Amino acid sequence: MSAPDLKRAAAERAIPLVEDGMRLGIGTGSTAAAFIALLGERVRAGLSVTGVPTSEATRLACEREGIPLATLEELPELDLTIDGADEVDGNLRLIKGGGAALLREKIVAVASRRMVVIADAGKRVETLGAFPLPVEVNLFGIGATLRAVEAAVAQSGCAGEIVRRHDASGATLLTDGGHAILDLRLGRIPDPEALSARLWAVPGVVEHGLFLGIADAAILAAADGEAAAVSVLGRL
Ligand SMILES: O=C(CO)[C@H](O)[C@H](O)COP(=O)(O)O
């Protein structure tokens, strides 16, 4: 079973969580895209939902599917957010931001009564950190911010290389909010809460990709022969 099939299997399991009339946070990335396609089918079949997209890419995908949208300003409280993740540990702590949407993803998830992650089971890890941790930073003074982030990393018991993310043309990648991303290649993050607190204390850091105490459940799809075995971490 291919990775896209597993993503679709996780997205399929999330669809029944969406109830008529819900205000729905809609995530970013390839797994979220599988969910958006399925949600579009349900909307065209008569389901009534209002979505709040977590990125411009997701907004465009939802518009193509005919999913009604609102902004978080119009709908500051959401019922449910469905989103992907780059890593999920056993305590439902996440790394997100591989798609550079972590700021809007975190704002939307925190505005939701529940957040459910959809992912292939390869995203499940014992210790966070093999996936480079994205940190969104203001462009002003980015060199100084990078040094301060290096110090924060060291103070929280981690070590590794910090790399500014570039786009396909080689320019500094800019997020939907016009910020840059620093990817922290740490290998492992023994104390995510400590690192989170240290990063937030750095002026210039807009947000980081550690989602701690935010996700309520994760739907994980693993290959089981020709089929997908879907398991749930936490409570749906
Ligand atoms: O955090 C994200 C985007 O900022 C995505 O949810 C994360 O990168 C997972 O993406 P995919 O479903 O394509 O593996």
The ligand as an SDF file (V2000), in Angstrom:
LIG
                    3D

 14 13  0  0  0  0  0  0  0  0999 V2000
    2.5030   20.7320    9.3760 O   0  0  0  0  0  0  0  0  0  0  0  0
    2.2060   20.6310    8.2210 C   0  0  0  0  0  0  0  0  0  0  0  0
    2.2720   21.7510    7.2640 C   0  0  0  0  0  0  0  0  0  0  0  0
    2.8460   22.8950    7.8480 O   0  0  0  0  0  0  0  0  0  0  0  0
    1.7420   19.3130    7.6880 C   0  0  0  0  0  0  0  0  0  0  0  0
    0.6150   18.9240    8.4010 O   0  0  0  0  0  0  0  0  0  0  0  0
    2.8450   18.3240    7.8700 C   0  0  0  0  0  0  0  0  0  0  0  0
    3.9930   18.7980    7.2020 O   0  0  0  0  0  0  0  0  0  0  0  0
    2.4520   16.9440    7.3190 C   0  0  0  0  0  0  0  0  0  0  0  0
    2.3450   17.0110    5.9390 O   0  0  0  0  0  0  0  0  0  0  0  0
    1.9800   15.7340    5.0790 P   0  0  0  0  0  0  0  0  0  0  0  0
    0.5760   15.3720    5.3990 O   0  0  0  0  0  0  0  0  0  0  0  0
    2.1590   16.2030    3.6550 O   0  0  0  0  0  0  0  0  0  0  0  0
    2.9550   14.6560    5.4310 O   0  0  0  0  0  0  0  0  0  0  0  0
  1  2  2  0
  2  3  1  0
  2  5  1  0
  3  4  1  0
  5  6  1  0
  5  7  1  0
  7  8  1  0
  7  9  1  0
  9 10  1  0
 10 11  1  0
 11 12  2  0
 11 13  1  0
 11 14  1  0
M  END
$$$$
